[in-house]
């Protein structure tokens, strides 16, 4: 294996950079359905509720494919899963631009594209980052979260402009080709499943390896270390976290799918709408790093509750903004707390149940996230067609987020 260090540079950071770029592209597309929504519906003659249903089931497929992707990473390695995922993305994108019926578009765009993106999502690269980092694992994984936020900030306006100039078919195909050009070299030359001995641990002058104390090291010796998965899912805090992440998925994907159509229905043009949504992700890039620092100084449940509360108020603000300035202010404030709920939830899982179970518990709680995403993706289109307003879906998101904030305050610091 090649040397893990070149001079003072640790190769693990190359893996983090490659993984963050992949996350930018995958999450950016998965959360960037909004620019495609109206052009696809108009071109194919689909109603909003029909297309929203296809997107909704796609969100569920995205969540269901993640455990499968994690299983394949463990059995076949990161490189295999990434190359398989990019192949599926390419084939499904080509199929999508030629699909003209609801059924074929559902299979191509709703199911297969979601599976391909899931195989190239953070679930595929988190294990390899965790193996390469011990002392700085938290920082490395937070950089990965930054990639997700950058995806929202970058991809939404880029896709909007591309669709405006070239149409949704050419944009989707161009995305798939660019995705392949980026992903294949990263998979082949950057991703290395075998980490060096000692990973990024500190080395003393005598050549002895030491590891700085971390939160995960403290959790590992908790009384819940011997708890089984079946015992963990029978505890109340697990389901409280699931409900919180359900609300997180409901709100995030509602905004990603119907945020632009909602703002355009309220009188904003497509460019302004895309910049408003993109600003949320741009601000979240920086707030993610700040929240990561605070997570070890303030009780995590307070941070999680604050995230949900401000995000809930932000949804009501987006419904009533009337000027460009008001939109950008609401987006900037919302962006401060747009990231962090998933990171905080996984950290609380580790605090309560130990690091041994956090992987599998995180996978199942994230499935609840995608169930929320599925429901909101459908509700956003159906409710607007039936009632002629976005208040039903976006108002529901605001209420659910405020309830999630109250629920998060009741999470314990440790299991009794």
N, C-alpha and C positions, 0 to 999 in steps of 0.2 A: 504493500500500500504506500502511496505517496506520503511524504512527510506531512504531519498535521500542522507544522508551524513553518513559516518562512520568515526568518529573522524573528521579530517579536509579534508577527501577525498570526493569529490563530485561525486555522482553516474553517473552524466551526462558524465563524462569522460570514464566510462565503455561503455556507449552507443557509444561514438565516436570511442573507440578502436574496438568494435565489428563491427561497420559500416565500418571502414577503412579496416578491414580484409576482410569483404564481398566485398568491392570495389576492393581490390587487386585481389580477385579470379574472379569476374565478368568481370571487365575491362581487367584483364590479359588474360582471355580467348577470349573476344571479340576483343581485339587488338592483340591477339597472334595467329591469323589464319595462319600466315606465316609458322611456323614449320609444320603445317598439309598440306599445300597447295600441294606441289609436291608429298608427299607420297599418299595422297588421289587420286590425278589425275592419278598417275601411277597405283595404285591398282585397281581403278574402271574403268580405261580406258577412263577417261574424258579428253577432250582437256582443255588447259588453259583458253580459252575464255568461255567454258561452265561452268567450276568450278568457274571462276571469276564472271560470271553472277549470279550463285547461291549465292555466298558470297555477291555480291552487293545487291541483293534483301533482303538477310538476314540483311544487315546493315540498309536498309530502314525499315524492320519490327521491328528491335531493336528500332529505333527512334519512329515509330508509336505506339509501345506498351508502351512507357514511359508515355504519357498522360493517357492511360488506367490504368497503374499501379498507377499513382498519384491519379486518381479518386477512385480506389479501396482502396487505403490507407485512403482517407478521409471518405469513406463509411464503410469499414470493419476493418480498423486498420492495423498497420504495420506487426504484427505477422501473420495475415491471408495472406497477400500478399507475404511475404517472404516464408511461407510454401507452398503456391500455386506455387511460382516460382521455388523452389527447386524440387518440384514434377514434374513439366514440364521439368526441366533440366534432371532429371533422366530418365524419359520416352523417351524424345527425343534423349538422348545419346544412349540408348539401341537400339532404332529404327535405329539410324544412322549407327551403326556398322553392322547391318544386311541388310541395304538398298543397293541394287545393281544397281538400275536404276536411271537415272537422276531425274525423277519425285519424287520417294520416298525419295531420298536423299535431294532433294530440300525442301520437306515438313518437313522432320525430322531435318536436320542440318541447312537449310536456314531459315525456318519459326519458327518452334516450339522452337528450342534451343535459337533463338534470343528473342522470347517472354519470355521464362523462365529467361534468363539473364537480360532482361529489368525489370522484376518484382523484381529482387534482386539487381538492380543497384542503384546508388546514388539517383535516383528519389524516391525510396521507403524509404530511411532513412534520406534524407535531412529534411523533415517536422518534424520528431521527434527530430532531433538535434536542429532545429530552436526553437522548443518549450522549450527545456531544457536549452537553452543558450540565455541570453540577453546581458550581459556585454561582454562576450567573444565569441559571436556568430561567428565573423569573423575568429578568431583563430581556433575555432572548425571546421568550414567548410573548412578551408585551410588544416587542418589535413586530412579531408576526401579526398581532392584533392591529398594529398601525397600518400594516399592509391592507387589511380589510377596510379600514376607514379611508385609506388613500384610494381604494377601488371605487368607493362611493363618490369621492371628491373628483376623481379624474374621469372615470368611465361615463358617468351620467352626461356631462356636457359634451364629451368627445363623441359618444354615440348619437346624441341629439343632433350635433352638427353634421355628422356623417350621414345620418338618415335624411336630413334636410337636403343635402346636396346629391346623394347617390341612391337613396331609397333604402328600405329596410332589408331587402334581399342582399344587395351588394354589401351593405354594412355587416350583416351577419356572416356572410362568407369571408369578408375581409378580416373580421374579428377572428374567425376560426383559423385562417391562415397565419395571422400574426401570433395567435396563441400557440400554434404548432412551432413556429420559428423560435419562440421564446422557450417553450416548455422542453422540447427535445434536447437542446444542449444542456439545460439545467439538469434534466434527468440523467443524462449520460455522463456529464463531466463534473457536476457539482455535488449531487446527492451521493453520500457514502454512508451506508448503513453501519459499517464497523467503525466505532470511535476509538481513538487512541487510549492507551492506559492512562488513567488519571484525568482524562478529559481536560477541562479548563481549570483544574484545581491549582492552588498556589504552590510554588516551590520555594523552599527556604534556601538560605545560603549553603546549608549542608547537603542539599539535594533531596531532602525529605519532603514528601507531598503532604500538604495540609488543606483542609477544606473549611472555608468560612462558615459559621453557623447560619443556617437558613430557616425560614418558616417551615419548609417541608421536613427538615430534619427534626424539628420539634414535634410536628404532627405524627411522625413515624412512631414515636414512643407513647402515643396516646392510649388510653384504656380501650379504645375501639379497634386496636390493631388486629384482634382476633375475630372481629365481626365478619360474618359472611354476607354475600350479596343479598340473599333472601332475607336476612335479618335487617339489613340496611333499608330495603325498600318497604319494610313494615313500620318504619319510624315516621313520625309526623314531619320532622324537618325536611326529609327527602321530598315529600309531596308539596311542601310549601315552596321549595326551590323549583320544583317542576311547574307549579302554578305561576311563579314569577317568570320563568323562562317561556312559558306559554304566552304570557302577556308581552314579553319582549319580542317573540317571533311575530305575534299578531300585529304589533305596532310597527316594527321595522319593515316587514314585508308589505304592509298596507301602504306605507310611505313609498317604498321602492317600486311598487306596482301601480299605485293609483295617485301618488303624490303629484306627479306632473299633470295627468289628466284633471285632477281636482283644481290645481292652480290655474290651468288653462281655462277650465269652465268658469272660474272666478274672474277672468278677464286678463290674466297675464299671458304674454306670448311665450312660445316654446323655449326661446333662449333664456329669458328671465327665469322661467320655471326651472329649467335645468341648472342654472347657476344657483338658484335658491336651494335646491336639493343638494347640489354639489358642495355648497358652502358648509352644510351640516357635516359632511365627511371631512372637509378640509380642517375645520376647527377641531374635529374629533381626533385627527392625527396627533395634535399636540396635547390635547386633554388626556388622551390615553396614557401618555408617559407620566403626566402629573398624577393621575389616579393610581398608577402603579406604585409611585413613591408613597402616596398617602395610605395605601392598602396595608402597609406594615406599621403604621403609626396610629390609625383611627380604627375602632371596631368596624369590621367589614360590613356588618348589617346596617350600620348608619350610612355608609357610603352607598350601598345598594339601594336603600330606601330613598336617599336623596336623588339618585339617578332616576328611579322610577317616577318620583314626584315631579321633578322639573320636566322630565320628558312628557308626562301626562299633561301638564299645563301648556307645554309647547304645542301639543296637538290641537288644543282649543285655540291657541294663538294663530296657528296656520289657517284655521277656518275663518278667522275674522280679519286677517290682514288685508289692507286695501291699496297700499302703495308699495313701490319697490323698496323704499327704506324700511318700512315695517316688515316686509318679507325677509330682508337680509338680517335685520336685528333678531327676529324670531328664529331664523335658521342658525345664526351664530350662537345664541343662547342654548338652543336645542342641541347644537353640536358639542357643547361642553360636556353634556351627559349622554351623548349618543352611544359612546363606547363605554365599556367597563362592566355592563351587567353580566355578560357571559363570563368574563374574567373573574369578577367578584363571586359569582355563583360557584364556579369551579374551585376557587380558593376556599370558600366556606365548606364545600363538600370535603376538601382535603382536611380542613380543620376538624370537622365533625367525625369523619369516617376513616381518616388516614390515607396516605398516598397509595397504599396497595389497592384500594377499591376505587380511587378517584377516576381512573380511566373508564371503567365500565359504567360507573354511576353517571359520569359526564355524558357518555354516549346516550344513555336512556333519557336523561333530562333534556338533552339537545333534541331528541325526538319530539318531546312535548313542545319545544320551540318551533319545530317545523309543522306540527299539528296546528298551532296558532297561526303560523304563516299561511297554511292552506286555507283555513277558515276566513282569514281577513282578505286574502287574495280574491276569494269568491264573493265575499260579502260586499267588498268595495264596488264591484261591477253590478251585482244583483240589486243592491239597495238603491243605487243611483237610478237604475232603469225603472224600478218599481215606485220609488218615492220622489225622484227628481232632485235629490239633494245628497251631499256627501256627509251631512251631519250624522246620519245613522252610523256609518262605519267609523269615521274619524272621531265622532263623539264617544262611541263605544270604546275606542282605543284609549281616549283620555280617561274615561271612568275606570277602565281596567287597570291602567297604570297607577292611578291614585290608590286603588285598592291593593295593588301589589306593593306599593310603598308602605302601606300600613301593615300588610302581612309580613314584610321583610323585617320590620321592627321587632316582631315576636320570635325571630330565629334565635336559638340559644348560642352561646359561645362554645359549649361542649355538651355532649350527650350525657344524661344522667344514668 
